[in-house]
């Protein structure tokens, strides 16, 4: 069971000046109107047109970064396969409509989103916007709970089984709960998101090491941060070291599949360039090719330090137009941010070109 809220996600193509002829980057700006296309738009594809606008609206209405259109689409597919008839979209326990709301839950989250004078779980707009409101609330609750793991998984479990069950198990209920229904529900949705993922936050054109690395990293936007997690093959669980990897006093990294800042960079450039694992060593491996801030190109590596090359604590990939793509810290996800605010400006150490 779930709900989607939103606004049309938009796109502005920004031509980046000062790049070589080999590299081009387009940034998607959420304040612009999304163009509709059969293959998908606004980071969404493979969705019936009557659902697309509402999914994008639901996503835009939720401030939580873990909320993306593909998550809502994959959830709708798991719930009803986008079916809307009473015959096909009524469950054996009485859940109704494409987002499969029980009547009591609908009373909390349902609204007349499409303005047709009816507040109905059978109306696509009403159902998807209610799904979005509920999932947005659950994501916020998941991140403040202190429970380890991907907040998307916790929110999905709450949608399917109720948040009380997440509290009972302090996480996603195990396979032994309810015959594995909730566990399988969560795994199925997270595993099928890529099917509905359209053009990403960053679309990179061109060739060359920098463009290829940025393209590879951009495909991981939305992946949770996990201290010590990630390697050249992709995201993985991490660990806590007494200082890092904790969220609300509990070790989050050991149960969160994701990247930290340097593993994302290592993953992005592998195998064409086999960078070391940690940020300070990645600086050492590329420091013979420094780049001034005025000459940055997509794919360049940026470093922050508490003082000198031996105290480098963070690395990001330059994404063009004054933005960086990085894994910021525990509790966040791989995301695009302005260079000026990604980390404390006074800690900016420099950039290199791998």
N, C-alpha and C positions, 0 to 999 in steps of 0.2 A: 504494500500500500504506500502511496506517496503523493506529492503535490508539487506543481511547478509555478513560479511567479515570474514576471518579467517586464522586459522592454526590449525593443529591437536593438540588437548589437550592431554597431556600425563600423565602417572601415574608411580610413583615410590613407591613401597611398602617399607616403612621404619619400621623395627622391632624395637620397643622401648624396650631398656634394662632397667632393674631395676623395671619392673612392676610385679604385682602379676600375677599368672597364669590365673586370671579371666579376665584380661583386655588386649585388643590388639587394636592398632590404626594404620590406614593406611592413610598417607597424600598424596594428589594428587598434583604432581609437574608439573606446566605448561610447563616446559622446556623439558619434556620427551615426547616420542611418545605414543599416545594413542593406546591401543589394541582394535581391532574391535571385537564386539560380537553381536549376534542377539538381545540380550536383551537391548543393549545400552552401550555406553562407553563415557568417557569424559563428564560426567554429562548430558547425553542425552539418551533418549530411545523413542521407538514408532515412529521412523522417517524412511522413506524409505532410503535404503542404498545409493541411488544416490544423496540424499540430505545431508547425515550425514557429509561427509568429508568437504563439503563447509560450512555448518553451523559452524562446529568446527573451520575452518579457519577464518571465519568471526568474530567469538567470540574472537579468539586469537589476531586478528589484532586490536581490539579496546581496548584502555587502560582504559576505563571507567568501574569501578567495577560493575555498575548496569547492564552491558551487560553480559548476560549469554546465553548459548546455548538454554535453555528451552524457553527463551523469544523470540528468533528468530524463533524457531520451532512453538511455539504457534501462532505467528504472521503469519507465512506462512500458517498454517492451517486455520486461519481466512480469509486470502486473497484468497486462491485457493484450500485448502485441498490437497496440493502438486500435483495438476493437472498441466500438461505441454502442453496439446494439444491446438491448436488455438481455437477449438470449445468449450472446457471446461474452458479455462483460458483467455477468453476475456470478459470484463465486458460490461454492457449496456452503459457505458459512454466512453468506448474505452481503459480502462486500460488493459495492456497486460502481460502475462506470470505468472509464479508461485508467483512472488512478486508484481504483479499488478501495473506496472509502466505506467503512462501516457507518451506519446512520449516526451513531453517537459521536464518532470522531468528526464526521462531516459537520455536525452542529457547532463544533469548535472552529474549524478552519474554512468552511465553505462561505463563499461570497458570490454575489451576482457580478462576476468580473466582465462578462460580455455585454452587460446592459440590456438584456432582453426581457427583464422583468421577472426572471425566474432564478432562484438560487438552487442549482441542480448538479449533482455529481455526474449526471449524464451529459451535460454541456461541456464541450472540450475546453473552452476558455475557463469556465468556473473550476473544472476539475484540475487542470494543469496549474492554475494560479494557486489553488489550495494546496496542491502537492508542493509547490515551491515554497509557500509560507511555512508549511510544516517542516520540510527538509531544512530550510534556512534556520529555523528555531532549533532543530535537533543538532545541526552542525555547531551552532553557538554553544549549546549545552554540552556537546561532546568535547569541545576544546576547553571548556572551563571545568570539566569533571575531574581532571587529573588522571583519568584512565589512560593507559598506554595504547599505542596503535594508531592507525589511520583514522582521523575523525570522520571521514566519509563512511568507513565501515561501521563505526559506532552509530552514526546517524541512520544509516540504512537498517541496522539491526533494530533501532528504536522505532523506525517506521513500520517494520514488519511485525515485531513482537511486543512493542511497547517499551518505553524507556525504563520502566520498572524492571524488566528482565535484564537490560544492560547494567543497571545498578546492582542487581542480584549477583551477576557474574563478574562485575567490574570490567566489562568488556563485551565483545561479541559472544553470545551464547555458544557453547561448544556443539560439536556434531551430535552429541548425545541428547541435546535438548530438542524436543518436538520432532524427533526423527530426522534431525539435520536440516529441517526446513529453513530456519533463519540463517544458519551457517551457509547453506547452499545458495540462498537468496543473495546474501552479501557477496559471496565469491563470484556468482554468475554476473551480477551487475558490474562489479569492478572489472571483471575480465572481458566484458563485452563493450566497454566504453569506447575502445578504439574503433569499433564498427561505425559509431556515430560521430566520431571526431572529424570535423571538417578542417578548413584552413585554420592554422593555429594563431597564437598571439603574435608570432613573428613568422613571416614568410620570407625565406631567403632565396634569392635567385643567383645564378652564377656558379662558378667553380673555384677551386683553390682551397687550401687547407683551412683558412679562416672561415670561408663560407660554409664548407662542409661541417666544420665543428659547430658553428652556430646553429646550423640546420638540425644537427643531431641533438644538441642540447635543447633547442626550442621544442622538439617533439616531446620532451619530458616536462614541459610547463605544467604546474599543478601537482607534481610529485612531492610528497611530504619531505621535510628536512629530517635527517636522522644522523646524529653525530657518530662518525665512524662507519656509517653505512655507505653502500655503493662501491662499485668497482668497474673495471672496463666492460663487464658483461651486462651491467645495469644496476638498478636499485636493490638494496638488501637491508636487513636489519643491522643496527649499529650497536653501540655499547656506551656505558656511562663511566667516566673516569674520576669521579669524586667531585668534579666541577661542572663538566659539560654533559649534555644529553638528558637533562632533567626538565620536567614540566610540572609545575605545581607541586614540587617536592618529591615527585616520583620519577623513576628512570623510564623515560619515554622511548629512548633510542633503541633499547633492547627488544622492543616489540613493534617498532615502526619501520616499515619497509620504505626506504628512500635514499637520498643522497645527502652528503654534506657539501660544503662549497668546493673543496678540492677534488672530491670524487666525481662531481658533476663535470668538472673541467677535464679530468683524466678520461672519463667516459666519452666526452665530446670529441677529443682528439685521437682516441684509440681507434684502429691500430696504426694509422698513418704516422702518428707521432706518439711514442710511448713515454708520456710524461710520468714523473714520479708521483707518489700518492698524496703527499701533503703540500700545502700552499708554499711554505718556505723553500722546499726542495724544487717546486715547480718554478719559483722565481730564480733559483740558482741555475736551473737547466735552461732558462731563456734570457737571463740578464745580460747576455752579450748582444742582445738585439733590443735595446731600449727604444721606446716610442714616446714622444712628447704628447701632452694632452691635446694639443692642437692638431696633431696628425693621426689621431686614433682611427682605426678601421675596424669594421665588424670582424670579430674573431680574435682581436687583440686581448691580452690578459691584463687585468688591473689588480693591484695589490694594495692592501691596507696594513699598517704596522703600528705597534705601540712605541716604535723607535728603532730604526735600523733594520737591515735585512734579516737579522736573527730573531726579530720579534714580529715577523709577518703573521697575521692571524686570519686574513680573509682574502679570497680571490674571487673575481667575477669575470665574465666574458662581455666585451663591448658589443652592443647590439646595434649601434648606429643612432644618429640623431640625439646624442646625449643620454642614451639609456644603456643600462647593463642588464644582463640576464644572469641570475645567480640563485644560490640556495642560501638565504640569509641566516636563519638560526632555528633552533628548536621551537616548534609550534607554528612555523611558517611553511611555505611551499616554494618550489622553484618558480620564480616570477620575474617579471620585467619591472625595473624601477629606474628613476632618474639617477644618473651618476652622482649628482650633487647631494642626494639624500639617501643613497643606498647604504652608506656607512658614514660615521663622523668625518666631515670634510678635513678636519685637522689630521686625521690618521692616514689620508691618501698618500701612498708611498711612491707610486709610479706604475708604468705599464711596459709590457714587452710584446714582441710579435713572434710567436712560435715558428 
